[in-house]
Amino acid sequence: MNNTKPILLVEDNDDDVRLTRRALQKNNIMNEMVVMSDGVEALAYLRAAVAPGGARTHGLPALILLDLKLPKMDGLEVLRELRADARLRRQPVVVLTSSKEEQDIIRSYDLGANSYIHKPVDFEQFSTAVNQLQLYWLILNEPPPPPADCSP
């Protein structure tokens, strides 16, 4: 599958970034992976994609893979900010985190996460999870159209 839109990975752990990159390659997912290491950086990237007046340097990603434990602004706050912004509120967000805390799951969904996935520790299980993400979010899922004032 060669979807021209990138996947935005919001992850501060270099090992998890490498693991995700390997899993994408193993599953022949050709989308570019853009990595942001904290919530503030991720929101700036997303807001630049919908900047008014044609000042955009890139488009919105096909999917956001969001860790919860991030520096500067955690994943839950990123979700809150995304869903409060009319230009970004429909953006598909999959929480991909090591947290199994019930409260994190509840808060993620309350704040508008589309899915919550606990990161498997084993690479083969992680690779399988990434393949299933690709199948659903990049192939089967019909993404929302961009807001009228954000069309390319």
Backbone as CSV, one residue per row, in Angstrom:
resi,resn,N_x,N_y,N_z,CA_x,CA_y,CA_z,C_x,C_y,C_z
1,MET,0.858,-1.183,0.000,0.000,0.000,0.000,0.891,1.228,0.000
2,ASN,0.686,2.124,-0.951,1.471,3.350,-1.000,0.534,4.543,-0.924
3,ASN,0.120,4.854,0.266,-0.704,6.007,0.534,0.251,7.190,0.652
4,THR,-0.013,8.265,-0.054,0.935,9.374,-0.069,0.973,10.153,1.235
5,LYS,-0.031,10.013,2.062,-0.032,10.738,3.324,0.868,10.032,4.331
6,PRO,1.607,10.811,5.114,2.484,10.193,6.105,1.711,9.675,7.324
7,ILE,2.405,8.915,8.123,1.938,8.506,9.444,2.715,9.361,10.431
8,LEU,2.020,9.999,11.349,2.692,10.793,12.377,2.822,9.943,13.629
9,LEU,4.044,9.675,14.030,4.335,8.957,15.263,4.780,9.977,16.294
10,VAL,4.038,10.071,17.387,4.403,10.984,18.471,4.939,10.104,19.596
11,GLU,6.266,10.047,19.672,6.947,9.087,20.546,8.307,9.646,20.935
12,ASP,8.621,9.622,22.229,9.900,10.157,22.688,10.955,9.090,22.945
13,ASN,10.592,7.819,22.856,11.536,6.737,23.114,12.150,6.278,21.786
14,ASP,13.457,6.483,21.632,14.133,6.125,20.374,14.011,4.648,20.034
15,ASP,14.037,3.784,21.050,13.886,2.349,20.794,12.502,2.041,20.204
16,ASP,11.467,2.690,20.725,10.111,2.480,20.197,9.962,3.055,18.795
17,VAL,10.659,4.146,18.514,10.649,4.710,17.161,11.277,3.709,16.190
18,ARG,12.428,3.166,16.560,13.097,2.172,15.700,12.234,0.929,15.519
19,LEU,11.615,0.469,16.588,10.742,-0.696,16.533,9.563,-0.447,15.591
20,THR,8.968,0.714,15.677,7.843,1.057,14.808,8.294,1.135,13.353
21,ARG,9.438,1.754,13.120,9.973,1.851,11.754,10.221,0.451,11.163
22,ARG,10.818,-0.423,11.965,11.067,-1.801,11.516,9.769,-2.532,11.209
23,ALA,8.766,-2.357,12.066,7.484,-3.032,11.859,6.797,-2.511,10.594
24,LEU,6.884,-1.224,10.331,6.305,-0.666,9.098,7.007,-1.262,7.874
25,GLN,8.342,-1.307,7.923,9.104,-1.867,6.802,8.783,-3.341,6.603
26,LYS,8.723,-4.102,7.690,8.442,-5.537,7.594,7.079,-5.785,6.949
27,ASN,6.120,-4.890,7.190,4.768,-5.057,6.663,4.554,-4.309,5.348
28,ASN,5.655,-3.849,4.745,5.608,-3.156,3.452,4.677,-1.945,3.453
29,ILE,4.670,-1.236,4.560,3.883,-0.001,4.652,4.797,1.114,4.156
30,MET,4.421,1.679,3.031,5.298,2.621,2.347,5.084,4.078,2.749
31,ASN,4.099,4.345,3.586,3.883,5.720,4.027,5.121,6.232,4.743
32,GLU,5.467,7.474,4.487,6.538,8.114,5.238,6.123,8.158,6.705
33,MET,7.063,7.962,7.614,6.780,8.097,9.040,7.448,9.372,9.537
34,VAL,6.636,10.300,9.977,7.125,11.547,10.561,7.111,11.358,12.071
35,VAL,8.226,11.668,12.719,8.338,11.453,14.158,8.454,12.792,14.874
36,MET,7.613,12.958,15.878,7.688,14.107,16.775,7.909,13.544,18.172
37,SER,8.831,14.128,18.924,9.217,13.541,20.202,8.496,14.118,21.415
38,ASP,7.642,15.118,21.207,6.854,15.619,22.332,5.539,16.192,21.811
39,GLY,4.617,16.414,22.722,3.284,16.874,22.349,3.255,18.265,21.757
40,VAL,4.088,19.158,22.255,4.128,20.528,21.742,4.571,20.518,20.277
41,GLU,5.610,19.754,19.991,6.135,19.632,18.630,5.077,19.019,17.696
42,ALA,4.367,18.004,18.173,3.339,17.349,17.358,2.211,18.315,17.021
43,LEU,1.747,19.069,18.002,0.671,20.039,17.734,1.129,21.128,16.769
44,ALA,2.365,21.576,16.902,2.878,22.590,15.973,2.902,22.036,14.551
45,TYR,3.327,20.790,14.392,3.349,20.146,13.075,1.937,20.059,12.496
46,LEU,0.988,19.615,13.299,-0.386,19.467,12.816,-1.026,20.812,12.504
47,ARG,-0.779,21.785,13.340,-1.357,23.115,13.093,-0.746,23.758,11.847
48,ALA,0.507,23.482,11.562,1.134,23.997,10.338,0.469,23.395,9.103
49,ALA,-0.046,22.172,9.222,-0.695,21.499,8.094,-2.035,22.129,7.740
50,VAL,-2.617,22.851,8.672,-3.924,23.482,8.427,-3.856,25.000,8.591
51,ALA,-2.647,25.543,8.461,-2.457,26.981,8.634,-3.276,27.756,7.608
52,PRO,-3.925,28.816,8.039,-4.708,29.622,7.099,-3.808,30.404,6.149
53,GLY,-4.365,30.776,5.021,-3.651,31.636,4.080,-2.639,30.932,3.211
54,GLY,-2.739,29.622,3.076,-1.838,28.909,2.170,-0.409,28.811,2.665
55,ALA,-0.183,29.045,3.959,1.168,28.993,4.505,1.592,27.575,4.858
56,ARG,0.839,26.585,4.426,1.119,25.182,4.783,2.371,24.663,4.085
57,THR,3.174,23.917,4.835,4.375,23.300,4.253,4.185,21.804,4.038
58,HIS,3.118,21.242,4.582,2.817,19.816,4.455,1.331,19.610,4.738
59,GLY,0.830,18.437,4.379,-0.566,18.114,4.640,-0.733,17.357,5.939
60,LEU,-1.982,17.052,6.238,-2.277,16.263,7.429,-1.861,14.808,7.217
61,PRO,-1.467,14.142,8.278,-1.105,12.727,8.139,-2.339,11.854,7.950
62,ALA,-2.122,10.655,7.440,-3.202,9.678,7.304,-3.639,9.200,8.681
63,LEU,-2.707,9.165,9.614,-2.956,8.604,10.937,-1.951,9.173,11.926
64,ILE,-2.409,9.367,13.151,-1.516,9.763,14.246,-1.411,8.587,15.203
65,LEU,-0.189,8.139,15.465,0.082,7.140,16.492,0.646,7.916,17.680
66,LEU,-0.087,7.939,18.774,0.209,8.840,19.883,0.540,8.083,21.162
67,ASP,1.737,8.305,21.669,2.106,7.777,22.981,1.500,8.706,24.031
68,LEU,1.292,8.202,25.232,0.731,9.042,26.294,1.798,9.709,27.144
69,LYS,2.868,9.012,27.393,3.921,9.523,28.282,4.934,10.298,27.456
70,LEU,4.696,11.604,27.321,5.543,12.467,26.489,6.047,13.653,27.302
71,PRO,7.210,14.189,26.944,7.688,15.407,27.605,6.924,16.637,27.097
72,LYS,6.988,17.686,27.854,6.400,18.997,27.560,4.881,18.986,27.605
73,MET,4.243,18.091,26.885,2.780,17.973,26.878,2.462,16.504,26.642
74,ASP,1.741,15.883,27.581,1.473,14.453,27.427,0.419,14.182,26.362
75,GLY,0.279,12.916,26.009,-0.627,12.518,24.944,-2.076,12.862,25.209
76,LEU,-2.496,12.814,26.468,-3.878,13.154,26.784,-4.154,14.638,26.509
77,GLU,-3.195,15.485,26.822,-3.355,16.913,26.534,-3.323,17.160,25.022
78,VAL,-2.491,16.418,24.299,-2.477,16.523,22.837,-3.866,16.179,22.289
79,LEU,-4.446,15.086,22.777,-5.796,14.705,22.350,-6.807,15.810,22.646
80,ARG,-6.734,16.357,23.848,-7.657,17.438,24.239,-7.536,18.621,23.268
81,GLU,-6.298,18.997,22.948,-6.067,20.128,22.042,-6.550,19.812,20.617
82,LEU,-6.286,18.595,20.150,-6.727,18.211,18.802,-8.240,18.282,18.671
83,ARG,-8.930,17.718,19.644,-10.389,17.655,19.565,-11.045,19.015,19.792
84,ALA,-10.314,19.962,20.374,-10.838,21.312,20.578,-10.634,22.194,19.343
85,ASP,-9.814,21.756,18.405,-9.507,22.532,17.208,-10.363,22.023,16.043
86,ALA,-11.256,22.847,15.543,-12.184,22.434,14.476,-11.449,21.934,13.239
87,ARG,-10.237,22.419,12.998,-9.477,22.006,11.825,-8.837,20.632,11.995
88,LEU,-8.719,20.157,13.233,-7.991,18.921,13.506,-8.833,17.854,14.207
89,ARG,-10.034,18.187,14.635,-10.799,17.287,15.508,-11.162,15.952,14.879
90,ARG,-11.204,15.864,13.554,-11.562,14.598,12.898,-10.354,13.734,12.562
91,GLN,-9.171,14.219,12.859,-7.950,13.498,12.529,-7.910,12.165,13.266
92,PRO,-7.716,11.039,12.551,-7.660,9.734,13.230,-6.453,9.635,14.167
93,VAL,-6.744,9.262,15.422,-5.696,9.141,16.436,-5.795,7.771,17.102
94,VAL,-4.694,7.026,17.016,-4.579,5.755,17.710,-3.575,5.950,18.835
95,VAL,-4.033,5.749,20.067,-3.119,5.796,21.197,-2.349,4.485,21.187
96,LEU,-1.029,4.595,21.081,-0.132,3.435,21.046,0.850,3.630,22.190
97,THR,0.599,2.932,23.290,1.326,3.229,24.514,1.624,1.972,25.313
98,SER,2.550,2.091,26.240,2.867,0.961,27.121,1.931,0.914,28.328
99,SER,1.133,1.945,28.521,0.249,2.000,29.683,-0.940,1.046,29.542
100,LYS,-1.138,0.259,30.586,-2.319,-0.598,30.673,-3.283,-0.067,31.728
101,GLU,-3.008,1.125,32.224,-3.830,1.718,33.271,-5.244,1.976,32.757
102,GLU,-6.234,1.453,33.481,-7.628,1.632,33.073,-7.984,3.113,32.942
103,GLN,-7.461,3.928,33.841,-7.749,5.367,33.799,-7.211,6.007,32.512
104,ASP,-6.048,5.568,32.040,-5.506,6.092,30.780,-6.398,5.698,29.604
105,ILE,-6.896,4.472,29.623,-7.785,4.011,28.553,-9.069,4.834,28.557
106,ILE,-9.679,4.984,29.712,-10.934,5.743,29.835,-10.725,7.189,29.399
107,ARG,-9.689,7.822,29.908,-9.443,9.238,29.569,-9.145,9.408,28.084
108,SER,-8.414,8.458,27.489,-8.107,8.538,26.056,-9.390,8.531,25.234
109,TYR,-10.273,7.601,25.532,-11.534,7.541,24.794,-12.424,8.748,25.107
110,ASP,-12.456,9.178,26.348,-13.248,10.364,26.700,-12.769,11.598,25.940
111,LEU,-11.480,11.660,25.659,-10.911,12.801,24.948,-10.931,12.636,23.426
112,GLY,-11.477,11.529,22.943,-11.674,11.393,21.506,-10.713,10.501,20.765
113,ALA,-9.966,9.638,21.465,-9.111,8.687,20.755,-9.986,7.772,19.911
114,ASN,-9.516,7.427,18.722,-10.244,6.500,17.862,-9.967,5.051,18.231
115,SER,-8.817,4.814,18.857,-8.433,3.461,19.234,-7.354,3.555,20.306
116,TYR,-7.238,2.488,21.111,-6.232,2.433,22.170,-5.550,1.085,22.068
117,ILE,-4.250,1.081,21.865,-3.502,-0.158,21.701,-2.330,-0.169,22.672
118,HIS,-2.255,-1.248,23.445,-1.107,-1.446,24.324,0.035,-1.979,23.467
119,LYS,1.206,-1.362,23.564,2.363,-1.787,22.769,2.831,-3.161,23.221
120,PRO,2.775,-4.144,22.329,3.361,-5.439,22.686,4.875,-5.298,22.822
121,VAL,5.457,-6.027,23.758,6.897,-5.968,23.978,7.633,-6.796,22.919
122,ASP,7.081,-7.931,22.542,7.676,-8.817,21.560,7.558,-8.215,20.157
123,PHE,8.659,-8.229,19.374,8.647,-7.602,18.051,7.628,-8.243,17.122
124,GLU,7.523,-9.558,17.127,6.571,-10.224,16.219,5.131,-9.811,16.542
125,GLN,4.802,-9.735,17.818,3.456,-9.290,18.200,3.250,-7.822,17.825
126,PHE,4.284,-7.017,18.023,4.202,-5.607,17.664,4.023,-5.461,16.150
127,SER,4.772,-6.233,15.387,4.674,-6.200,13.934,3.270,-6.601,13.467
128,THR,2.701,-7.609,14.097,1.335,-8.031,13.773,0.348,-6.910,14.075
129,ALA,0.522,-6.243,15.203,-0.361,-5.133,15.562,-0.249,-4.003,14.540
130,VAL,0.964,-3.689,14.107,1.171,-2.640,13.104,0.514,-3.035,11.779
131,ASN,0.638,-4.288,11.405,0.001,-4.754,10.173,-1.515,-4.605,10.251
132,GLN,-2.098,-4.916,11.389,-3.538,-4.771,11.554,-3.944,-3.293,11.546
133,LEU,-3.112,-2.444,12.140,-3.357,-0.996,12.074,-3.385,-0.532,10.628
134,GLN,-2.401,-0.990,9.863,-2.318,-0.612,8.453,-3.548,-1.074,7.697
135,LEU,-3.919,-2.315,7.902,-5.069,-2.864,7.191,-6.316,-2.033,7.463
136,TYR,-6.569,-1.736,8.709,-7.780,-0.985,9.036,-7.667,0.502,8.681
137,TRP,-6.684,1.193,9.261,-6.636,2.654,9.161,-6.166,3.172,7.805
138,LEU,-5.317,2.427,7.100,-4.785,2.938,5.837,-5.459,2.335,4.609
139,ILE,-6.166,1.220,4.781,-6.796,0.574,3.630,-8.315,0.566,3.748
140,LEU,-8.849,0.003,4.833,-10.298,-0.154,4.955,-11.030,1.115,5.381
141,ASN,-10.456,1.853,6.296,-11.121,3.032,6.850,-11.279,4.139,5.803
142,GLU,-12.447,4.746,5.775,-12.689,5.912,4.924,-12.410,7.150,5.774
143,PRO,-11.325,7.871,5.479,-10.981,9.021,6.313,-11.947,10.189,6.076
144,PRO,-12.062,11.055,7.067,-12.932,12.220,6.910,-12.318,13.186,5.914
145,PRO,-13.156,13.946,5.211,-12.595,14.975,4.324,-11.984,16.086,5.168
146,PRO,-11.037,16.814,4.599,-10.464,17.923,5.364,-11.522,19.003,5.546
147,PRO,-11.404,19.785,6.613,-12.327,20.916,6.795,-12.284,21.819,5.557
148,ALA,-13.381,22.455,5.238,-13.510,23.256,4.010,-12.394,24.282,3.860
149,ASP,-11.984,24.911,4.960,-10.960,25.948,4.868,-9.538,25.379,4.863
150,CYS,-9.412,24.026,4.827,-8.086,23.396,4.853,-7.828,22.546,3.630
151,SER,-8.683,22.617,2.628,-8.480,21.791,1.431,-7.196,22.184,0.745
152,PRO,-6.490,21.169,0.161,-5.220,21.485,-0.485,-5.382,22.374,-1.696
